[in-house]
Amino acid sequence: MRKKILVLHKILGLTTGIVVFVVAITGCCWAFRDEIESLYDDYKTVTPQETAILTPTEAREIAQTVFPDNSIHGTLFKNSNDAAVEVIFYDAEPEFYQSVFLNPYSGEIIQVDNHMSGFFAFILKGHMRMWLPKSIGEQVVRISILIFLFIIISGIVLWWPKKRKNLKQRVTFDWKSTTRWKRKNFDLHTVIGFYICWLALIIAFTGSVISYDWLKYVVYVSTGGDKVPAFIIPENVSETPKDAYAVLPMDNLITKLKKEAPHAESYELHYPESDSTSVYVEISNTKGLYYDSDYRFFDQNTLEEIETPAIFGKYKDAKFADKVLRMNYDIHIGAIGGIVGKIIAFLVSLIVATLPITGVLLWYGRNYKKKKA
């Protein structure tokens, strides 16, 4: 059985090695994206003024002059007097993702950011789809990471010593001046692999949950979930009025939410897609975290709050299974543990990137031995 597992471990490792290497290396680079980008985002700060800020409708109209043919995903209002307003544009086909930053007091266009270009956009494309076309690359990465889960588990089985006395040899580097490079490479692959295998398993599994809806459903149901594990925007509860509003109710929503949630980090308002769709606002409660955000839905005519049947609602109403699924992304990038968690995720990803290299060298050394004189 161990021989069969070893054969599978080698074949699968060789076929998916390049994908695992790229995904791991790009994951390292992504870990500190927020901290690095904060070093050069001075344009997101403005001078506070004693005047009213832009309403969501005014922000939308100004930003739409920059990209009149593209769809606005939402407008982000920071809970700070010196923060710019960010209007986010997004279209799936053809893919378009840019932000227009506005002075919240004057409406002046400060800067336009293209999220599809630059270093971190390049890194994300490699992490998500190996820089291949989206339809092909995403499938390659998804399948490879799912296989990598089996590789990790089979590696633990192969690592496990048959005798207890050999355990010390499997958990320490016993290198001497006479130790050959093959032995050192074997230790690098097995000893280091053992120490990070459990964390690598968590990162790979949470990545697969992000990729596969069926796996997300399995995780949710198996942890006792009884809601819909998806994002659902409810319909309005009132009828669409015939007369136009002098001031759209939606324009009073940010002021209302700032009073109700004064300690929030930001409020991202999403415009209704039709006359019958509710307005939803994502309230970020903690900087750098997503799982504890509040997703609130309001009738666009009366601002009456509407409950959603899905797991993405108010965080205080979330049950254990809801929280598990909500935390998945923050666990994946290490943000769940703050800066320490990100450092751990960075180091684990970096070490995982070395495993395909030491594995290939291990395979090469065993299959292409030098002939004795």
Sequence and secondary structure as in RCSB ss.txt:
>XXXX:A:sequence
MRKKILVLHKILGLTTGIVVFVVAITGCCWAFRDEIESLYDDYKTVTPQETAILTPTEAREIAQTVFPDNSIHGT
LFKNSNDAAVEVIFYDAEPEFYQSVFLNPYSGEIIQVDNHMSGFFAFILKGHMRMWLPKSIGEQVVRISILIFLF
IIISGIVLWWPKKRKNLKQRVTFDWKSTTRWKRKNFDLHTVIGFYICWLALIIAFTGSVISYDWLKYVVYVSTGG
DKVPAFIIPENVSETPKDAYAVLPMDNLITKLKKEAPHAESYELHYPESDSTSVYVEISNTKGLYYDSDYRFFDQ
NTLEEIETPAIFGKYKDAKFADKVLRMNYDIHIGAIGGIVGKIIAFLVSLIVATLPITGVLLWYGRNYKKKKA
>XXXX:A:secstr
 HHHHHHHHHHHHHHHHHHHHHHHHHHHHHHTHHHHHGGG GGGB    SS    HHHHHHHHHTTSTTS EEEE
EEESSTTB EEEEEEETTTTEEEEEEE TTT  EEEEEETTSSHHHHHHHHHHHTTS HHHHHHHHHHHHHHHHH
HHHHHHHHHS SSGGGHHHHHS    TT  HHHHHHHHHHHHHHHHHHHHHHHHHHHHHHH HHHHHHHHHHTT 
 SBSS    B SS   SS  SS GGGGHHHHHHHHSTT SEEEEE  SSTTB EEEEEE STT  TT EEEEE T
TT  EE  SBS S GGG  HHHHHHHTHHHHHTTGGGHHHHHHHHHHHHHHHHHHHHHHHHHHHHHHS     
